[in-house]
Amino acid sequence: MYDAVAETVRIEGARILATLIRTVGDVQLAEDAVQEATLAALGAWPVTGVPPEPRAWLTVTARRKAIDIIRRERARAEKERQGSELLELSRPSTVTGDPAGIEAGQAADDDLLRLIFTCCHPTLSPPTRVALALRTLCGLSPAAIADVMLTTEAATAKRLTRARHKIAAANIPYRVPPEAELADRLPAVCAVIHGLYTSGHAPPDGEPAYNLDLCTEAIRLAELLHGLLPQQPMPTAVLALLLLTEARRPARLDADGEVVTLERQDRSLWDAAAIDRGIALLNDSLERSGRQADPYQLQAAIAAEHARAAVYSITDWREIVRLYELLLSVAPTPSAQLAHAVAVAETEGPEAGLALLAEQRGSRTHAVRAELLARLERYPEAIDELSRAEPATAAERRHQERRIEEFSRRSSSRGRC
């Protein structure tokens, strides 16, 4: 029964929380109420069985727990009024159709999307917006958020606490803002959705290799944002990037769950329809921006170049190098620098790639440097580099072990010659 509660919270928790925040208008109160509702489910479901609509059960219970919290606090008459309104909302008659009262239809009515815009209010700093949304929407731990944002767990925890206090003190409204305010928030909203998808590719528990729930939810939110703002190039580019990336996911692991590198992937497993749509969305986004590409458009363009190649050997690496150079000119991130070095190695040789990596540090850098050293048959150095890498998932760890064994065999063979 514990598994049933955990599964419901894992899949539906963000939507339940978003709906409750819309209802009570207080992030901390909503989080506390959802937590109490989860505890209530752990006590009730073993006795009564899992309800037919577990999400609805948790949502209604969380509303009632919010009422209890408000009544316990009795801090202000205003909170008592909110409690009365919540009591009406939680009556059984509201549990019809979609029993949880979670809205459908227009993208602007989506609770999660409203919550993203609330978390991305311009009074919060850009890193704080992303961290708060990943925590509130995705349920990521401060440690996992720190990994995504390349910072420390302690700094992330402090940032989250300050953000909640600021939202409460400023009485930030829970809504999609009017068009005049979109420009200030849109980059952070797009960063949240992209960060959510990225976190799905490196689950903090390391197993399995992908968190499909996070990836699917990120794509759903990207679709909603694009539907809400179809004329805006940035959300269109984010959706294009996610579709082009997700299209290749089925080929990244074999039937045993082991990593398959790009050059060995069965490209017939790639989702051709998602690739076609992603490329069409990218072209539309570029037209709307006057072909002045932002980082998402450039990343999507790189993904499109990979997707266009029917086989690895015909990949247009020179175009990919050009696109990475443009990306580095507008968003010089460590991951872009690393990928640029890989592309340069494909066009100019492994020595050129190694030269670009000389000053870089990090787990992924060690792994890439190892592969380039192996191409030069410098196997002891490759083993040393790869041993320093820290794989994010169990599948990557097994791949690392196999590569170290392979490099060791090659090194021994060369020593006998």
N, C-alpha and C positions, 0 to 999 in steps of 0.2 A: 504493500500500500504506500509505503514511503516513496517507492519508485514512481508511482502514479502521480503523487503530489509534485515530486521533483520534475517529472517530465512536463507536467502542465505549467509549472512556474518557468521552466527553461524555455518552453516554446511560446507561451502566452504572457509571460510576466511583464514584458515591456508594454504590451497593449493594455493590460490591466492597469498598470501604473499610470500610463498616459491618460486613460479614461478617468481615473480617480483624480489625477491632478486637474483635469478640466473641470471636474465636479467641485472639488474643494478649494482649488486655487492656491494650494500650498504644497510645495515639493516635499518638505520634510514630513508633514502630516500624512501625505499620501504614502510615502515610503514606510512609515511606521504602521499605517493601517494595513498595507499589503503584507507586511511581515507578520502582523497578528493574524490576518486571515489565513496565511500559510500554516501557522501553528495550529489554528482551529481545524484546518483540513487534516492535519496529521493526527489530531485527536478524534475527529468525527468519521472520516472515511473508512478506517478499519472496522467501525461498528455498522455504519449505514451502507457501505459500499461506495464506489466511485459514482458520483452523480452523472446523469446523461449528458449534461453540459457543464463540465468541470470549470471552464473559463467563466461561465456565467455565475456559477456558485461562488467562486473566489471573488469575482467583481462585486457581487451583491454583499457578500460577507465583509469585504474590505470597506465598502460604504458604511455598513453598520458599525464596523470597528472605528471608522473615522468619527462617527457620531459619538461613540463611547469616549473616544479620546477628547473630543471637544467638550463633552459634558464633564469629564474628569478635571479638565483644566479650568473651565469656568473663568477664563481670564477676562473675557469681555462679553458684554451683551450681544455684540455683533456675532461672536462665535456661536451663541445660543441660537440666533436667527439662522445661521448656516446649518446648524444641527437640525432644525425643524424642516428646512428645505431638503436636506439629505434624507430625512425620515420618509418624506413623500416619494423621493426618487427610488428608495429601496423597497417599496411595497411590492408584493408578489405580482400585482397586475402589470408591473413594468417588464416582467420577464416573459416576453412573448416574441415570436419571430427570432431575432437575435437576442437571447435572454439577457445578455450582459449589458444591453443598451449601447453597445459599441457601434458607432455610426458607420454607414457605408455610403457609396455614391460618389459625390463630388470629392475630388482630391483635397480641396481646401478644408473639408470637414474631417479629414483623417486625424485622429487624436495624436498619433505618433508624429505626423508631420508638424502639427501645431506645437508639439512639445519640442521638436528640433528647433523651430524658430524662436521659441521662448528661451531655450538654452543658449541660442546664438544671438542674444540681444546685444546691441553695440556698446552698452555700458560695461560689458564683460570683455576682457582681453581675448584676442583670438585663440591662444592656447587654452584658456579657461573655458571658452565656449565648447571647444572640441572635447576636452576632458569631461566636462559636465554632461554633455550629450552621450558620450560613450558609456559613462557610468549609469546615468538615469535610463537611457533607452535600451542599452545593450546588456546592462548588468555586469559589465566588465569590472574586475577588481582593480584597485589602484595600481597593483603590480602589473596587471595586463595592460592597463592604459599607459603606464610608464614605458612599457616595452614598445607600444605603438608610437608614442610621442618622443621616444629617445630621451627620457628624463628619469628621475628617481621616484621610487614609491612614496617616500616621505614628502617630497615636493608636490606630488600629485594629490596626496591626501589633504594637504594644507590648501591647495588650490580649490579642491572640491568644497571644503568647508566654507571658505571665503565666498565662493560663488553662491552657495545656498543662502547664506546670510544676506548677500547683496540683493538677490532676487526678492527675498522677503521684505527687506527694508525699502527697496525701490518700488515695491508692488508692481513688478513687471507683468503686463497682461499676457494671458495664455491664448494666443491667436496667431494666425498667419498675418503679417503686417500688411498695411496698404502698399500699393505699388511704389509710392514715393520712398518708402523705407527699405525696399527689397535690396537695393544695391549694397547697403551696409552689411546686410546679413547673409547674402547669398554665398559669398566665398566660404564662410564658416560652415554653412549648411552643407555645401558640397563637400567640404573637408570631412565633416562628420560621416556622411554617407560613404565616401571613399575609405575613410578610416575604419568604418564598420566592416566593409568588404575585406579590407586588408587584414584585419584581425581574424577574420574567418579562415585565412590561409595559414595562420600560425596559432592554433588554439593553445591557451596557456597550460593546459594539462598535457600537451604533447601527443595525444592520441584521441581520435584518429588524426589523419594528416590534414583534414579540412573540417571546419564546423559549417556544415551545409545550412544550418538554420540561420547563422549570421550572414552567410553569403546570399541566401535567398531573400532575407529581410532587407539587406542593403539594396539589392536589385529592385525589390518591391518599392522601397522608398524612392529610389532613383526614378522609377516609372511614375510615381505619384508627383514628384517634383517636376518632372518634365511635362506631365499632363497639366499641372497647375500653371507652369510658365513655359509654354511651348515655343515662344518667340525668343527666349533667353538662350544664348549660345552655351553658357557654362553648364547648366543642368543637362542640356542635350549631350554635351561632350562627356560628362560624367557617366551618363547612361550608356553611351557608345563604348567608353572604356571598359565598363563593367561587363557589358555583353561580349565584347571581343575577348576579354580575359576569361570569362566563364565558359565561353565556347570551347576553349582548349582543355578545360579541366578534366573531362572524361579520359583523356589520353595521358595524363600526368602520373597516374599510378597504374600498375598492371593488375592482373586478376588476384594476385596475392597481396596487394596493397603496397608494393614496392615502388620506389621512385623510378620514373622513366624520364631520362633527360631529353631535351628538346630535339636533338638530332635523331633520337631513336623512337620518337613517338609515332604511333599509328594515326596518321592524319585523317584517315577515313572516320575516326571516332569523333573528330571535331564537329561541332554543331554548325553546319553550313548556313542554316537559316539565321542563327544568331549572328554569325559573321556578316552575312549580307545586310542585316538590319543595322548592325553596329557601324559598318562602313557608310551606309546611307545616312545614319544619324550624324556621323562625323562630318560628312560632306555638307549636310545642312547646317551644322554648327559653324563650320568654317565660313560658309556663305554669309551667315547672319553676323559674323564678327568681322566681315571684310577681309577674311583670310589673315587676320592678325591673331595668331594662335596663342592661347593660354596654356598653362602646364597640362591641363587635362586633355586638351586637343592634341598636344604633342605626344603625350603618352598613348592616347588612342591611335594616333597616326603610326606610332612604332608598333603597337599591337596589330594594327591592320597590315603592316608590311610582313610581319610573321605569318599572319593568317592567309595572305595572298599566295604564299609560296606553297605549291602543291607538294614539293619535297624540300628537305632541308638544304640541299646543295644549290638550289636556285634562289635562296634568300638574298635580297638586295641589301647586303651589309653596308655598302657605301651610303645608301640612303638612310639606313638606320643610324649610322655614325653622324650624318648630317643632322638628323632630327634630335639626337641626343645632345649635340653641340648647341642647338637652339634651346633645348630644354635646360641645359646647364646655364645658359645666359639669362634665363628668367627664374629658374628654381634650382639652384645648385645644391641639391641634397646629396648626402652620402650614397644613397641607393642609385641615384642617377649617375653619379661619378663612377660607381662600380660597374653598372651596366654599360656605360660608355667605354670603359676599358675593355670589357668583353667584346664589344662590337669592333673596336680598333684592332684587337688581337685577331679577329676573323679576317680583317682586310689587310693588315700590315704585318701580321705574325705575332707569336706569343711574346717576343722580346719587347715589342712596342706596348703591348698590354701591361706587362710587368713594370715597365717604366712609369706608366700612369698610376700604378698602384703603390709605388715606392713609399709615398708619404701617408697612405691610408691605413687605418686600423679597423678592427672589428671582426666578428666571427665570420661573416659572409666573405669578407675580403680574404681571410686566410683560405677559405675553401676555393675561391676563384684563383688565387695565386697558386695554390697547389695544382690545380688542373693545368694552368699555363706552364708551370715548371715540369709537369709530367710530359707535356708535348715536346719539351726540349730534352726529355730523357734524364732530367735531373731528379731522379726518384727519391733519394734520401731527403733532399730539401722539400720535395712535394709531401712526403710523409710527415715531416716536421711541421709544415704549414697546416696540413689537414688535421693533425692531432690537436692543434690549437683552436680549431673551429668548435663552436658549441651549437649543434643542430637544434632547431626549434621543435621538431616533432620526432616521434619514434621512427617513422619511415625515413626521415632524413638521417637519423643516427645510424640506422642499419645500412643505408647507402654509403655513409662515411666509412663504416667498418669494412664494407666490401671493397671500396676504393683503396683503402690503406693496404688491405691484403693483396689487391692486384698490383699496386705500386711495389710492394715488397717482392712479389714474384718476379716482376720485370727487373727490379734491381738485382736480384739474385741471378737471373738469367744473363744479364749483362756482365756480372762478375765472373761467370764461368766461361764467357766467350774469350 
